Amino acid sequence: MTTTGDILTETVADLTFALILGVSRLITQAYELVICNRWKYGWDANLMLGSDVHNKTLGIVGLGKIGSAVARRAKGFNMEILYRKLHGRNVRLENELGVKAVSMDEIAQNSDFLSLHSSLNSESYHMIDKSIFRSMKHTAYLINTARGSLTNEPDLIMALRKKWIAGAGLDVFEKEPPLSANPLLKMKNVLLTPHIGSATLSTRTKMAEVAAKNLLNVLKEKSPVYSANSLTGRSHLKINSKNE
């Protein structure tokens, strides 16, 4: 088995931050206001009041390659960065990025933006559920560019409806594409994208090139560029290691 390695890391991190900025600053609602000709009175002190991103606290669940790339972007916004890694601390990144390791309870309680970057497995399945949402600030946002099933989607819908959290930015869902009856599609406090984390021309081109080279190498009985098998290849990655 082969993968495309960490080629998509920076591109997914870009989208993650786009969701953070978009959902907190009400970008889609503001866009609709303008194009639907509902903006009537020019500048208004109370129009489209969103939330700041700078100086806020970002919680990262899964400080792998993508989580680390998101943390580097957050430093530019002078954010305090907390992280939760399912298996131990990363002292090197703590020193490099100034991030702080905390428990799941602490990251839920203190984050203004909770961003998910873990791989999906039996341990992480539905790890963000009702208990986490109840612990979060009512002004906080959930951001997920990793795997839809990291979050218990019915619990997320409940949290958004009951205003346990302020909103969510989602590039992934438990069922993709989501059914038309999915309440998330009608909610104003969410920003949704169709699993486009790696969707830039340059990144997708590089992914295709690596996939082709992997195939050719295997056919020639050479080591693939990136292997999912820990015994072969120059990059030893797990199958579900998109984010950690």
ChimeraX commands (.cxc) that place a marker at each C-alpha (Angstrom):
marker #1 position 0.00,0.00,0.00 radius 0.5
marker #1 position 1.23,3.49,-0.82 radius 0.5
marker #1 position 0.25,7.07,0.04 radius 0.5
marker #1 position 1.00,10.56,-1.23 radius 0.5
marker #1 position 2.81,11.42,2.00 radius 0.5
marker #1 position 2.74,14.92,3.43 radius 0.5
marker #1 position 2.26,16.75,0.13 radius 0.5
marker #1 position -1.15,18.05,1.21 radius 0.5
marker #1 position -0.03,19.29,4.65 radius 0.5
marker #1 position 0.28,23.02,3.96 radius 0.5
marker #1 position -2.77,23.13,1.69 radius 0.5
marker #1 position -5.04,21.54,4.31 radius 0.5
marker #1 position -3.63,23.91,6.93 radius 0.5
marker #1 position -4.53,26.83,4.65 radius 0.5
marker #1 position -8.14,25.64,4.40 radius 0.5
marker #1 position -8.29,25.11,8.15 radius 0.5
marker #1 position -7.39,28.73,8.74 radius 0.5
marker #1 position -9.78,29.85,6.02 radius 0.5
marker #1 position -12.58,28.10,7.92 radius 0.5
marker #1 position -11.47,29.71,11.19 radius 0.5
marker #1 position -11.56,33.17,9.64 radius 0.5
marker #1 position -14.65,32.55,7.54 radius 0.5
marker #1 position -16.91,31.22,10.27 radius 0.5
marker #1 position -15.78,33.70,12.93 radius 0.5
marker #1 position -16.13,36.75,10.68 radius 0.5
marker #1 position -19.46,35.64,9.15 radius 0.5
marker #1 position -18.01,35.74,5.64 radius 0.5
marker #1 position -20.72,33.71,3.90 radius 0.5
marker #1 position -23.52,35.66,5.58 radius 0.5
marker #1 position -21.87,38.95,4.65 radius 0.5
marker #1 position -21.42,37.81,1.05 radius 0.5
marker #1 position -25.09,36.82,0.80 radius 0.5
marker #1 position -26.13,40.17,2.27 radius 0.5
marker #1 position -24.32,41.99,-0.52 radius 0.5
marker #1 position -25.24,39.82,-3.52 radius 0.5
marker #1 position -28.89,39.47,-2.44 radius 0.5
marker #1 position -29.20,43.26,-2.26 radius 0.5
marker #1 position -30.09,43.23,1.44 radius 0.5
marker #1 position -27.32,45.67,2.43 radius 0.5
marker #1 position -29.30,48.88,2.69 radius 0.5
marker #1 position -27.64,51.46,4.91 radius 0.5
marker #1 position -23.89,51.50,4.28 radius 0.5
marker #1 position -21.61,51.25,7.30 radius 0.5
marker #1 position -23.47,50.12,10.42 radius 0.5
marker #1 position -21.88,49.78,13.84 radius 0.5
marker #1 position -23.95,46.66,14.57 radius 0.5
marker #1 position -23.79,44.98,11.17 radius 0.5
marker #1 position -22.34,41.46,10.97 radius 0.5
marker #1 position -20.62,41.44,14.34 radius 0.5
marker #1 position -18.35,38.42,14.32 radius 0.5
marker #1 position -15.56,37.21,16.56 radius 0.5
marker #1 position -11.88,38.13,16.63 radius 0.5
marker #1 position -9.23,35.55,15.79 radius 0.5
marker #1 position -6.11,37.43,16.88 radius 0.5
marker #1 position -5.11,36.98,20.53 radius 0.5
marker #1 position -7.61,34.13,20.96 radius 0.5
marker #1 position -6.89,30.56,22.07 radius 0.5
marker #1 position -6.58,27.82,19.48 radius 0.5
marker #1 position -6.93,24.21,20.61 radius 0.5
marker #1 position -5.42,21.60,18.29 radius 0.5
marker #1 position -6.39,17.96,18.69 radius 0.5
marker #1 position -3.71,15.98,16.89 radius 0.5
marker #1 position -0.39,17.82,16.63 radius 0.5
marker #1 position 0.90,15.96,13.60 radius 0.5
marker #1 position 2.13,17.52,10.36 radius 0.5
marker #1 position -1.10,19.37,9.56 radius 0.5
marker #1 position -1.82,20.34,13.16 radius 0.5
marker #1 position 1.71,21.75,13.42 radius 0.5
marker #1 position 1.26,23.70,10.18 radius 0.5
marker #1 position -1.96,25.20,11.57 radius 0.5
marker #1 position -0.13,26.12,14.77 radius 0.5
marker #1 position 2.52,27.98,12.76 radius 0.5
marker #1 position -0.19,30.03,11.06 radius 0.5
marker #1 position -1.82,30.75,14.41 radius 0.5
marker #1 position 1.43,32.22,15.71 radius 0.5
marker #1 position 1.02,34.98,13.13 radius 0.5
marker #1 position -2.30,35.87,14.77 radius 0.5
marker #1 position -0.68,35.96,18.20 radius 0.5
marker #1 position -2.89,33.12,19.38 radius 0.5
marker #1 position -2.30,31.03,22.47 radius 0.5
marker #1 position -2.03,27.45,21.26 radius 0.5
marker #1 position -3.06,24.42,23.28 radius 0.5
marker #1 position -2.81,20.89,22.00 radius 0.5
marker #1 position -3.94,17.41,22.81 radius 0.5
marker #1 position -2.05,14.48,21.31 radius 0.5
marker #1 position -3.62,11.08,21.82 radius 0.5
marker #1 position -0.25,9.45,22.44 radius 0.5
marker #1 position 2.10,11.55,24.52 radius 0.5
marker #1 position 3.64,14.98,24.18 radius 0.5
marker #1 position 5.81,16.46,21.46 radius 0.5
marker #1 position 8.43,18.37,23.41 radius 0.5
marker #1 position 10.30,19.43,20.26 radius 0.5
marker #1 position 7.22,21.17,18.86 radius 0.5
marker #1 position 6.40,22.62,22.26 radius 0.5
marker #1 position 9.77,24.34,22.23 radius 0.5
marker #1 position 9.61,25.28,18.56 radius 0.5
marker #1 position 6.05,26.61,18.45 radius 0.5
marker #1 position 5.36,27.56,22.05 radius 0.5
marker #1 position 2.38,25.22,22.23 radius 0.5
marker #1 position 1.15,23.76,25.50 radius 0.5
marker #1 position 0.03,20.17,26.08 radius 0.5
marker #1 position -3.23,19.88,28.03 radius 0.5
marker #1 position -5.92,17.32,28.79 radius 0.5
marker #1 position -9.01,16.92,26.61 radius 0.5
marker #1 position -11.09,18.61,29.29 radius 0.5
marker #1 position -8.74,21.58,29.43 radius 0.5
marker #1 position -8.59,22.01,25.68 radius 0.5
marker #1 position -12.39,21.92,25.47 radius 0.5
marker #1 position -12.87,24.41,28.27 radius 0.5
marker #1 position -10.25,26.95,27.18 radius 0.5
marker #1 position -10.27,26.98,23.37 radius 0.5
marker #1 position -11.94,29.72,21.36 radius 0.5
marker #1 position -11.35,27.57,18.27 radius 0.5
marker #1 position -11.07,23.79,18.59 radius 0.5
marker #1 position -9.45,22.35,15.46 radius 0.5
marker #1 position -9.35,18.61,14.76 radius 0.5
marker #1 position -6.34,17.01,13.07 radius 0.5
marker #1 position -6.31,13.43,14.36 radius 0.5
marker #1 position -6.41,10.28,12.29 radius 0.5
marker #1 position -9.58,8.21,12.59 radius 0.5
marker #1 position -9.38,4.95,14.50 radius 0.5
marker #1 position -11.23,3.12,17.26 radius 0.5
marker #1 position -9.74,5.43,19.88 radius 0.5
marker #1 position -10.62,8.70,18.15 radius 0.5
marker #1 position -14.05,7.73,16.75 radius 0.5
marker #1 position -16.67,10.20,18.10 radius 0.5
marker #1 position -14.17,11.64,20.58 radius 0.5
marker #1 position -15.85,15.04,20.20 radius 0.5
marker #1 position -19.29,14.40,21.64 radius 0.5
marker #1 position -21.95,15.92,23.85 radius 0.5
marker #1 position -19.70,15.99,26.92 radius 0.5
marker #1 position -17.03,17.96,25.04 radius 0.5
marker #1 position -19.54,20.41,23.57 radius 0.5
marker #1 position -21.04,21.04,27.00 radius 0.5
marker #1 position -17.55,21.87,28.29 radius 0.5
marker #1 position -16.74,24.35,25.53 radius 0.5
marker #1 position -17.27,28.10,25.72 radius 0.5
marker #1 position -20.57,29.25,24.25 radius 0.5
marker #1 position -18.46,31.62,22.10 radius 0.5
marker #1 position -16.21,28.83,20.77 radius 0.5
marker #1 position -16.06,27.28,17.30 radius 0.5
marker #1 position -15.35,23.71,16.18 radius 0.5
marker #1 position -13.20,23.32,13.07 radius 0.5
marker #1 position -12.85,19.93,11.35 radius 0.5
marker #1 position -10.72,19.31,8.25 radius 0.5
marker #1 position -9.71,15.80,9.30 radius 0.5
marker #1 position -12.38,13.08,9.44 radius 0.5
marker #1 position -16.11,13.53,9.90 radius 0.5
marker #1 position -16.45,10.69,12.41 radius 0.5
marker #1 position -14.07,12.29,14.88 radius 0.5
marker #1 position -17.22,14.20,15.83 radius 0.5
marker #1 position -20.54,12.72,16.90 radius 0.5
marker #1 position -22.57,14.61,14.29 radius 0.5
marker #1 position -25.97,14.45,16.06 radius 0.5
marker #1 position -24.28,15.84,19.18 radius 0.5
marker #1 position -22.72,18.61,17.10 radius 0.5
marker #1 position -26.10,19.50,15.64 radius 0.5
marker #1 position -27.56,19.63,19.15 radius 0.5
marker #1 position -24.70,21.82,20.35 radius 0.5
marker #1 position -25.25,24.28,17.50 radius 0.5
marker #1 position -29.03,24.35,17.96 radius 0.5
marker #1 position -28.81,24.87,21.70 radius 0.5
marker #1 position -25.97,27.41,21.29 radius 0.5
marker #1 position -23.59,25.43,23.47 radius 0.5
marker #1 position -21.02,26.64,20.93 radius 0.5
marker #1 position -21.06,29.62,18.58 radius 0.5
marker #1 position -20.52,27.75,15.33 radius 0.5
marker #1 position -18.52,25.28,13.27 radius 0.5
marker #1 position -16.37,25.18,10.15 radius 0.5
marker #1 position -16.53,21.74,8.52 radius 0.5
marker #1 position -14.81,20.29,5.48 radius 0.5
marker #1 position -15.76,16.71,6.38 radius 0.5
marker #1 position -18.91,14.91,7.46 radius 0.5
marker #1 position -19.86,11.51,8.83 radius 0.5
marker #1 position -21.64,10.73,5.56 radius 0.5
marker #1 position -20.30,12.32,2.40 radius 0.5
marker #1 position -21.94,13.99,0.68 radius 0.5
marker #1 position -24.36,14.83,3.51 radius 0.5
marker #1 position -28.01,13.98,2.93 radius 0.5
marker #1 position -30.25,16.87,1.95 radius 0.5
marker #1 position -32.12,16.41,5.23 radius 0.5
marker #1 position -28.97,17.00,7.29 radius 0.5
marker #1 position -29.74,19.96,9.59 radius 0.5
marker #1 position -26.19,21.29,9.18 radius 0.5
marker #1 position -27.07,22.35,5.63 radius 0.5
marker #1 position -29.64,24.85,6.89 radius 0.5
marker #1 position -27.76,26.30,9.84 radius 0.5
marker #1 position -26.50,29.88,9.67 radius 0.5
marker #1 position -23.75,29.40,12.24 radius 0.5
marker #1 position -21.77,26.87,10.19 radius 0.5
marker #1 position -19.41,27.19,7.24 radius 0.5
marker #1 position -19.37,24.06,5.08 radius 0.5
marker #1 position -17.02,22.94,2.30 radius 0.5
marker #1 position -17.12,19.67,0.30 radius 0.5
marker #1 position -13.97,17.85,1.51 radius 0.5
marker #1 position -11.62,20.14,-0.40 radius 0.5
marker #1 position -8.73,20.22,2.05 radius 0.5
marker #1 position -6.13,19.34,-0.58 radius 0.5
marker #1 position -7.97,20.96,-3.50 radius 0.5
marker #1 position -5.48,23.28,-5.10 radius 0.5
marker #1 position -4.14,22.72,-8.59 radius 0.5
marker #1 position -0.51,22.50,-7.49 radius 0.5
marker #1 position -1.17,20.10,-4.59 radius 0.5
marker #1 position -3.45,17.78,-6.54 radius 0.5
marker #1 position -0.92,17.75,-9.41 radius 0.5
marker #1 position 1.87,16.76,-7.02 radius 0.5
marker #1 position -0.35,14.08,-5.47 radius 0.5
marker #1 position -1.05,12.62,-8.92 radius 0.5
marker #1 position 2.63,12.66,-9.80 radius 0.5
marker #1 position 3.59,10.85,-6.61 radius 0.5
marker #1 position 0.79,8.31,-7.04 radius 0.5
marker #1 position 2.04,7.56,-10.55 radius 0.5
marker #1 position 5.66,7.29,-9.38 radius 0.5
marker #1 position 4.61,4.97,-6.54 radius 0.5
marker #1 position 2.87,2.73,-9.07 radius 0.5
marker #1 position 5.82,2.68,-11.47 radius 0.5
marker #1 position 8.28,1.98,-8.67 radius 0.5
marker #1 position 6.24,-0.95,-7.38 radius 0.5
marker #1 position 5.88,-2.39,-10.89 radius 0.5
marker #1 position 9.67,-2.15,-11.26 radius 0.5
marker #1 position 10.08,-3.81,-7.84 radius 0.5
marker #1 position 11.51,-0.63,-6.35 radius 0.5
marker #1 position 10.53,1.03,-3.10 radius 0.5
marker #1 position 7.61,3.47,-3.43 radius 0.5
marker #1 position 8.18,7.14,-2.67 radius 0.5
marker #1 position 5.70,6.92,0.21 radius 0.5
marker #1 position 4.66,3.59,1.67 radius 0.5
marker #1 position 1.86,2.71,4.06 radius 0.5
marker #1 position 3.85,-0.36,5.03 radius 0.5
marker #1 position 6.23,0.35,7.90 radius 0.5
marker #1 position 8.74,-2.05,6.34 radius 0.5
marker #1 position 9.09,-0.35,2.94 radius 0.5
marker #1 position 9.38,3.07,1.40 radius 0.5
marker #1 position 11.17,6.22,2.45 radius 0.5
marker #1 position 8.22,7.58,4.40 radius 0.5
marker #1 position 6.57,5.25,6.91 radius 0.5
marker #1 position 2.99,6.47,7.18 radius 0.5
marker #1 position -0.14,4.90,8.55 radius 0.5
marker #1 position -3.12,4.46,6.23 radius 0.5
marker #1 position -5.24,6.97,8.14 radius 0.5
marker #1 position -2.41,9.41,8.74 radius 0.5
marker #1 position -3.80,12.37,6.81 radius 0.5
marker #1 position -3.53,14.53,9.90 radius 0.5
marker #1 position -1.38,12.89,12.55 radius 0.5
marker link #1:1,2 radius 0.2
marker link #1:2,3 radius 0.2
marker link #1:3,4 radius 0.2
marker link #1:4,5 radius 0.2
marker link #1:5,6 radius 0.2
marker link #1:6,7 radius 0.2
marker link #1:7,8 radius 0.2
marker link #1:8,9 radius 0.2
marker link #1:9,10 radius 0.2
marker link #1:10,11 radius 0.2
marker link #1:11,12 radius 0.2
marker link #1:12,13 radius 0.2
marker link #1:13,14 radius 0.2
marker link #1:14,15 radius 0.2
marker link #1:15,16 radius 0.2
marker link #1:16,17 radius 0.2
marker link #1:17,18 radius 0.2
marker link #1:18,19 radius 0.2
marker link #1:19,20 radius 0.2
marker link #1:20,21 radius 0.2
marker link #1:21,22 radius 0.2
marker link #1:22,23 radius 0.2
marker link #1:23,24 radius 0.2
marker link #1:24,25 radius 0.2
marker link #1:25,26 radius 0.2
marker link #1:26,27 radius 0.2
marker link #1:27,28 radius 0.2
marker link #1:28,29 radius 0.2
marker link #1:29,30 radius 0.2
marker link #1:30,31 radius 0.2
marker link #1:31,32 radius 0.2
marker link #1:32,33 radius 0.2
marker link #1:33,34 radius 0.2
marker link #1:34,35 radius 0.2
marker link #1:35,36 radius 0.2
marker link #1:36,37 radius 0.2
marker link #1:37,38 radius 0.2
marker link #1:38,39 radius 0.2
marker link #1:39,40 radius 0.2
marker link #1:40,41 radius 0.2
marker link #1:41,42 radius 0.2
marker link #1:42,43 radius 0.2
marker link #1:43,44 radius 0.2
marker link #1:44,45 radius 0.2
marker link #1:45,46 radius 0.2
marker link #1:46,47 radius 0.2
marker link #1:47,48 radius 0.2
marker link #1:48,49 radius 0.2
marker link #1:49,50 radius 0.2
marker link #1:50,51 radius 0.2
marker link #1:51,52 radius 0.2
marker link #1:52,53 radius 0.2
marker link #1:53,54 radius 0.2
marker link #1:54,55 radius 0.2
marker link #1:55,56 radius 0.2
marker link #1:56,57 radius 0.2
marker link #1:57,58 radius 0.2
marker link #1:58,59 radius 0.2
marker link #1:59,60 radius 0.2
marker link #1:60,61 radius 0.2
marker link #1:61,62 radius 0.2
marker link #1:62,63 radius 0.2
marker link #1:63,64 radius 0.2
marker link #1:64,65 radius 0.2
marker link #1:65,66 radius 0.2
marker link #1:66,67 radius 0.2
marker link #1:67,68 radius 0.2
marker link #1:68,69 radius 0.2
marker link #1:69,70 radius 0.2
marker link #1:70,71 radius 0.2
marker link #1:71,72 radius 0.2
marker link #1:72,73 radius 0.2
marker link #1:73,74 radius 0.2
marker link #1:74,75 radius 0.2
marker link #1:75,76 radius 0.2
marker link #1:76,77 radius 0.2
marker link #1:77,78 radius 0.2
marker link #1:78,79 radius 0.2
marker link #1:79,80 radius 0.2
marker link #1:80,81 radius 0.2
marker link #1:81,82 radius 0.2
marker link #1:82,83 radius 0.2
marker link #1:83,84 radius 0.2
marker link #1:84,85 radius 0.2
marker link #1:85,86 radius 0.2
marker link #1:86,87 radius 0.2
marker link #1:87,88 radius 0.2
marker link #1:88,89 radius 0.2
marker link #1:89,90 radius 0.2
marker link #1:90,91 radius 0.2
marker link #1:91,92 radius 0.2
marker link #1:92,93 radius 0.2
marker link #1:93,94 radius 0.2
marker link #1:94,95 radius 0.2
marker link #1:95,96 radius 0.2
marker link #1:96,97 radius 0.2
marker link #1:97,98 radius 0.2
marker link #1:98,99 radius 0.2
marker link #1:99,100 radius 0.2
marker link #1:100,101 radius 0.2
marker link #1:101,102 radius 0.2
marker link #1:102,103 radius 0.2
marker link #1:103,104 radius 0.2
marker link #1:104,105 radius 0.2
marker link #1:105,106 radius 0.2
marker link #1:106,107 radius 0.2
marker link #1:107,108 radius 0.2
marker link #1:108,109 radius 0.2
marker link #1:109,110 radius 0.2
marker link #1:110,111 radius 0.2
marker link #1:111,112 radius 0.2
marker link #1:112,113 radius 0.2
marker link #1:113,114 radius 0.2
marker link #1:114,115 radius 0.2
marker link #1:115,116 radius 0.2
marker link #1:116,117 radius 0.2
marker link #1:117,118 radius 0.2
marker link #1:118,119 radius 0.2
marker link #1:119,120 radius 0.2
marker link #1:120,121 radius 0.2
marker link #1:121,122 radius 0.2
marker link #1:122,123 radius 0.2
marker link #1:123,124 radius 0.2
marker link #1:124,125 radius 0.2
marker link #1:125,126 radius 0.2
marker link #1:126,127 radius 0.2
marker link #1:127,128 radius 0.2
marker link #1:128,129 radius 0.2
marker link #1:129,130 radius 0.2
marker link #1:130,131 radius 0.2
marker link #1:131,132 radius 0.2
marker link #1:132,133 radius 0.2
marker link #1:133,134 radius 0.2
marker link #1:134,135 radius 0.2
marker link #1:135,136 radius 0.2
marker link #1:136,137 radius 0.2
marker link #1:137,138 radius 0.2
marker link #1:138,139 radius 0.2
marker link #1:139,140 radius 0.2
marker link #1:140,141 radius 0.2
marker link #1:141,142 radius 0.2
marker link #1:142,143 radius 0.2
marker link #1:143,144 radius 0.2
marker link #1:144,145 radius 0.2
marker link #1:145,146 radius 0.2
marker link #1:146,147 radius 0.2
marker link #1:147,148 radius 0.2
marker link #1:148,149 radius 0.2
marker link #1:149,150 radius 0.2
marker link #1:150,151 radius 0.2
marker link #1:151,152 radius 0.2
marker link #1:152,153 radius 0.2
marker link #1:153,154 radius 0.2
marker link #1:154,155 radius 0.2
marker link #1:155,156 radius 0.2
marker link #1:156,157 radius 0.2
marker link #1:157,158 radius 0.2
marker link #1:158,159 radius 0.2
marker link #1:159,160 radius 0.2
marker link #1:160,161 radius 0.2
marker link #1:161,162 radius 0.2
marker link #1:162,163 radius 0.2
marker link #1:163,164 radius 0.2
marker link #1:164,165 radius 0.2
marker link #1:165,166 radius 0.2
marker link #1:166,167 radius 0.2
marker link #1:167,168 radius 0.2
marker link #1:168,169 radius 0.2
marker link #1:169,170 radius 0.2
marker link #1:170,171 radius 0.2
marker link #1:171,172 radius 0.2
marker link #1:172,173 radius 0.2
marker link #1:173,174 radius 0.2
marker link #1:174,175 radius 0.2
marker link #1:175,176 radius 0.2
marker link #1:176,177 radius 0.2
marker link #1:177,178 radius 0.2
marker link #1:178,179 radius 0.2
marker link #1:179,180 radius 0.2
marker link #1:180,181 radius 0.2
marker link #1:181,182 radius 0.2
marker link #1:182,183 radius 0.2
marker link #1:183,184 radius 0.2
marker link #1:184,185 radius 0.2
marker link #1:185,186 radius 0.2
marker link #1:186,187 radius 0.2
marker link #1:187,188 radius 0.2
marker link #1:188,189 radius 0.2
marker link #1:189,190 radius 0.2
marker link #1:190,191 radius 0.2
marker link #1:191,192 radius 0.2
marker link #1:192,193 radius 0.2
marker link #1:193,194 radius 0.2
marker link #1:194,195 radius 0.2
marker link #1:195,196 radius 0.2
marker link #1:196,197 radius 0.2
marker link #1:197,198 radius 0.2
marker link #1:198,199 radius 0.2
marker link #1:199,200 radius 0.2
marker link #1:200,201 radius 0.2
marker link #1:201,202 radius 0.2
marker link #1:202,203 radius 0.2
marker link #1:203,204 radius 0.2
marker link #1:204,205 radius 0.2
marker link #1:205,206 radius 0.2
marker link #1:206,207 radius 0.2
marker link #1:207,208 radius 0.2
marker link #1:208,209 radius 0.2
marker link #1:209,210 radius 0.2
marker link #1:210,211 radius 0.2
marker link #1:211,212 radius 0.2
marker link #1:212,213 radius 0.2
marker link #1:213,214 radius 0.2
marker link #1:214,215 radius 0.2
marker link #1:215,216 radius 0.2
marker link #1:216,217 radius 0.2
marker link #1:217,218 radius 0.2
marker link #1:218,219 radius 0.2
marker link #1:219,220 radius 0.2
marker link #1:220,221 radius 0.2
marker link #1:221,222 radius 0.2
marker link #1:222,223 radius 0.2
marker link #1:223,224 radius 0.2
marker link #1:224,225 radius 0.2
marker link #1:225,226 radius 0.2
marker link #1:226,227 radius 0.2
marker link #1:227,228 radius 0.2
marker link #1:228,229 radius 0.2
marker link #1:229,230 radius 0.2
marker link #1:230,231 radius 0.2
marker link #1:231,232 radius 0.2
marker link #1:232,233 radius 0.2
marker link #1:233,234 radius 0.2
marker link #1:234,235 radius 0.2
marker link #1:235,236 radius 0.2
marker link #1:236,237 radius 0.2
marker link #1:237,238 radius 0.2
marker link #1:238,239 radius 0.2
marker link #1:239,240 radius 0.2
marker link #1:240,241 radius 0.2
marker link #1:241,242 radius 0.2
marker link #1:242,243 radius 0.2
marker link #1:243,244 radius 0.2
view
